[in-house]
């Protein structure tokens, strides 16, 4: 029972949360989720338990099982019996993480605390053996499970909880794009010890930008011949961006209407000069949030600016830089451009590119004053685009 107390006078309006879609989420099923490195499959104890037992009960067993609810098992038989019962449950719903190259189970994870009416679900009981930890497959497993939750099942909140002392798990949560929400003190007694629990969550409106970060990181071109990453997932999932005089924040789907309105207002004057619709006004912004980085600058009266960026294999594209009309002439353009350059540097790029319409000479001259040079002019069916480039020192 919740301890709800009201002391408002009869004439005062009750502060209530916004109305939301109350359609329940779907229950996760025993499906298979296919990635490039791993497959997420329903746990089959006779097959997966022996494979996991041998990978998880070596010299590092005590450390590997330190923060999990069970302790290391005394035998493969005991391990298999435990997991045979666990695999029958619907909550927690247990999956094996299977390495596609070897065909063997290298870890497991569950969906648990499944609240269909509230559309809340948790990922937990995560075991990564040494064969999975710190590999692309480990990251891909969390991407596949989050994608299923948000894009197939319709949840609005995805939780990650761990022992507050478990720093590797806390770092992993933030690297994957979960937001830290606080500590539940004396939350549990586990193996006779107190457990304070650190709570993290990812929301449905966060997912498009998180998905883009995951997919950018997992792309084959993000790894060199030695399987070393070029772009770090933790950096790709950054939530703030230094713009010099201002700090920008990562947009989420709640910002979509405001971003669309800002883009329309910012680019409206270019329509007359170009004689055609400006490129950013041709976009489907729901796709933009899923396929680009979107950053915004807040002001007291709404969004002052929006920055849409695309890390590419060879360069970093500033796809749109837009200041709200009420903010123009106040340095917001400098903030946005500085933020774009800082983002490129943070991700390790030395080349930035952008484009603008050929008739927009004021824009072209401003970019040239900021260190860009004209690289080429592209003839399109309905317009000519001037492509500019800047090398970062």
N, C-alpha and C positions, 0 to 999 in steps of 0.2 A: 504494500500500500504506500502511495506517495504522500509525503508530508506537505500538502498544499495549504498555505495559510493566506487568507485575504483580509486586509484591513482597510480597503478602500471605502470611502464614503459612498453612500447610495447614488449620489449624483455624478460620481467619477466614472469615466469610461474604463472598462477593463482592457488592459493591454493584452492582446492575443497575437499569436503568431500568424503568419500569412497562410491562407488556404493553399493546399497543395493537392496534387493528384494522389488520391488514396487507394489507387488500384494496387493490390498486393503484388509482390514480386513472385517470380516462379521459383520453385524449389530446385536446387541443383540436382542434376541426374548423374547416373554413372556413365558418363560420356567419355570419349577419348578426345583430347585436345592435341593437335599436331603442330609441332614447331620444326625448325630446321635442325636443332641440336637434340631436342628431347621430345618425348611424348608423355602426356599426363593421362594415366589410364586408371580405371577402377582397381583397387588393390586386390590382388589374388594371392592369398597367404601361401598356398603350396608352392607358387612360383616365386613370388617377390620376397617372402620372409627369409628363406635361406640366402638369397643374394645379398639382402641388406644386413643380415646378421654378420656375415663374414666381412663386409665392408665397414661395419660400425663397431666391431669388438676386437680391434687390434690394440696397439700400445696406447692410442689416444682415447680409448673408450670412456674413461672417467671424465675427461674434459668434454668429449662430444655429448655425453648424456647429462652433464652437470645441471643444465637449466630445463631439461625435459621432465615430464612428470614421472615416467618410469626411471628406474636405475638401470645400469647395464645388466643384461640377463646372464644367468649362470650357464645357459646352454642354448643351442639352436632350437631344441625341442620346446623350451619354455618361451623363447622368442616367438616361434611360430604359433604356439597356442594362444599367446596374448594377442597377436595380430589377426588370428583367425576370428576371434571375437570382435575385435575393433573393426574389422572389415565388414561386419554384418550391420553395423549401426548406420542410421541415416543422419544423425547429428551427434558427434562429428561424422562427416562423410569423408572417408579416407581414400586418397589416391596415391599410386606409386608414380615416381618420376623416373622414366626409363630413358637411358642414354641410347640414342638411335644408332650410334656407331657400334657399340658392343651388344646392344639388345638386352642389357641387364638393368635391373632396378638399382639406382644410385642414390635415391632419397625418397621421402614421402612428405605429403602435406595434406591438410584437411580444410574443408569448410565447416564451421561450427557456429554455435549460438545464432542459428538461422531464424530471423524474425521476418516472416513473409509480410505481415501486415505493415510493419514499419519500413520494410525494404532495407534491412540492415543485416549484414553477414560479416563474419570474421574469417580470416585465414590464419591458421595456427597449427600447432603440433608438427612443426616443420623440422625434419631431419635431413640435413645435407651431409652425406658422407664425404671423406676426402676426395673421392672420385668426382663429386659434383661441386663442392665448395670452390668459390673463386674461379668459376668457369663461365663462359657465355651461356651454357645450358642452365646454370643456376638462375641467372637473371631471366632467361627466356621462360622458365617455369613460372616465375611470378608474373610475368607479362601475360602468359596464356591464361592463368587463373583469374587475373584482374579483368582481362578482356571478356572472358566468359560471363563474369559477374555483371559487368556494366552493359555490354553490348548485346548479350543474349537473354539474360535473366531479369534485367530491369531494376537492379538494386540502386539505391541512392547513397548508401554509406557502406564502406568497406573498411573493416577494422583490422588493426595489428596490435597485439598486446604481448608484452614480454616482461620478464623479471627486470626490475629497474636496474639491477646490477649487471645485466647482460649487455655490455656495451657493443659487442659485435652485432647483436640483433637490433639494437637501437640505431646503430649506424646504417645497417642494411635497410631498415624501414625508411629512413630519410633519403637514402640513395635511391630507393624505388619510388619516391615521391609521396610517401605518407607524411602527414603533418603531425608533429608532436602536440598532444593535448594536455598532458599533465601526468601526475602520479596519484594512483589510488594507494594510500598508505595502509599497511597491514591488511592487504586484500586477501591473502591466502596463507595457508601453512602447507608447504610442500617439502616432503621428505624430512619433516620435523623442524623445518626452518621457516622463519618469517619470509614472506615475499611481498614487497611493495611492487606494484605493477605499473609500468609505463604504458600509456595509451597513445596510439597513433591512429589516424584515419585518413582515408582518401574519399572524396565525395564525387558523385556523378558529374557535377559541373567541372571538377578537376580533370576528369579522365581524358578528354580530347588532347589536352596539352601533355599529360603524362604518357598517353599512348604514342604521341609523336616523338617524345624523348626516348621511350623504349625502342621504337622502331628505327630511329636514327642510330641509336647505339648498337642495335643488333644487326644492322645492315652489314653485309660482307665487306663493303669498302671501308668500314670503320676499323678494320683489323689489318695489320701488316702481315707479311709472310711468316712472322714468328708468333702470330695470334695475339699480338699486343695491340691494345686499343689506341685509337687516335683521339677520340672524344670521350670524356668521362661521363658516366650516367649521372653522377651526383651534380656535375656542372650543368648538364643538359636539363636537369630538373630544378635548377635554381628558381627561387620564387621572387627575388628582388634583383634589380639591375641598376648600377650606379650611372646616373646621367650627368654627373658633375654637380650642378646646383640642386638637383632633385634626385630622389630615388624612385625608380619606376617599379611597378609590381607586375607579376605574371597575371594575365587576364584569365578568367574562367568563363564558363558558358553563361553565368549570370550577367556578364558584361556584354554579351553578344548584341543585344538591341542598342545599347549605348555606343558600341564600337561602330555598328552599321550607320547610326545616325551621325556620328562624328565624321565618318568617311564621306558620307553624302554631302555634309555641310562643307568640309574642307576642300573637296574636289569640285564643287559646283561651279566655281568661277573658271576652272580650266576647260569646262565643256565648250564655252563660247570660243576660246582661243584655239582649241584643238579641232573643233568642228565635228567631233565624235565623242562618244562616251569615254571618259577616262578609264584606263584599265582597272583600277581598284573598284570601280562602280559596276564592273561586269562580274565580280566574284560572287560565289555562294559562300557567305561568311561562316556557315556551319562547317563547310569543308575547310575553310581557311583555319579555323580553330583546331581541326584535326590534322592538317597538313603543313602548318607553319607554326613558328613561335609568335605569340601575340603578347605584347607588353603595353601597358597603359600608364598614363600620368594622371593622377587625380588632382582635382581642385575643389574649392569650396562650392562651386556651382555645377560640378559634373566632371566629365573627362576633359582634360586639357589637351591631351595628345595620345596618339596610338602609333605603335611601331610594330611592323610585321616583318619578320626575319626568316631566312631560310639557310641553314647550314648545308652546303653542298660538298661534293667530294673534293673539288679543286678550289673553291672559293666560298665566300660568305656573301649572300645576297640580302641587301636591304630592299625588300619588296614593296614596302610602303612606309612613308614617313608623313604623318598627317597631324597638323595642329588645328584645334578647334578655332573657328573664326574669332571667338571672344578672347582667345589666348594668343592670337597672332600679334607680332610686334613686341612680345614680352619675353623673348628668348627661348620659347619652347622648342623652336626648330633646332637651336644649338643643343638643348638638352637631349632631344631625340637622336640627333646625329652622334653626339658624344656617347650616348648609351649604346647605339648600334656598334660603334667602334670598340667600346669596352667589351661588349658581348663577343665580338669577333676575337679579340685578344684572349678573353677568358677561355674560349674554345680552341685556341691555338692557331688561328688563321693569320696569315700575313697579307691576304688580298681581299678587299671588299669591292663588290660591284653593286651598281644600281642603274636604273634607267628612268628616263622621263621623255615626254613628247617633244619633238623638235621645235614646235612653235613656242614652247615655254622657256624663252631665253633668260628670263629672270631667274628661274630655277637652275638652269645650266650654269649661269654665271656665279650663282651662290655656291653651288657645289664645287666649282673650280676654285673659288676663293678658299674653300675648306680643304683643298689639297687633292681633289679629284681631277682627272684628265679624261678627255673624250677618247674612247677606245675605238668606237665604230658607230655608224648610223645604219639602222636596220629598216629596210623597206617592208612594211607589212601591207596586207591587202587594203587597209583603210587608213593607215597612218604611218608616220616615220618615228621610230624610237631612237633616241640618243643613249648609247650605253657608256657609262662612266666607270672608271676604276681608280682605286687608291691602294697603294702599297703601304702597309703599316711597318714602321720602324721598330 
